[in-house]
Amino acid sequence: MSQSSRKGRRNFLNLFLGGSSLAFLAAIFYPAIKFLNPPEVEDSNTEAISAGKVEDFKKGSGKVVKFGSKPALVIRDDSSEFKAFLAVCTHLQCTVQYLPDEKVIWCACHNGKYDLNGINISGPPPRPLTPLKVNIQQDEIFISREA
């Protein structure tokens, strides 16, 4: 076998293995990068949605419902008043939930807490929750953005 054919074969194998390695790394890292940097989603222009029936909510309870592309938290306090907020923490966008024992809205990500008016009272959240308007029509609860 001549020297030039060995060199040509070696160059081919180096190119083939190098290209295969690059393709393998791209197959691993491209999906990971796309997952960590998701595309921007335009917020839907949701007017109002039904959060359920009044009888579905006991006094001192809360429920997370879907409000367009974001979650919403509907709370019935101990005086039977309904309140609603976007259930998105103002710190790192985690979903918040209602803790009936403590009567606070809680973010599990970094232990942020809000009072029942959506005002941040402890932890890292920098701003209050976004309030939503609550309307009750024929025993059904409707929530919408405040004008």
Secondary structure as UniProt FT lines:
FT   HELIX           3..36
FT   STRAND          48..53
FT   HELIX           54..56
FT   TURN            59..60
FT   STRAND          61..67
FT   TURN            68..69
FT   STRAND          70..76
FT   TURN            78..79
FT   STRAND          82..86
FT   TURN            90..92
FT   STRAND          95..99
FT   TURN            100..103
FT   STRAND          104..107
FT   TURN            108..111
FT   STRAND          112..114
FT   TURN            116..117
FT   STRAND          120..122
FT   STRAND          131..137
FT   TURN            138..139
FT   STRAND          140..145
//
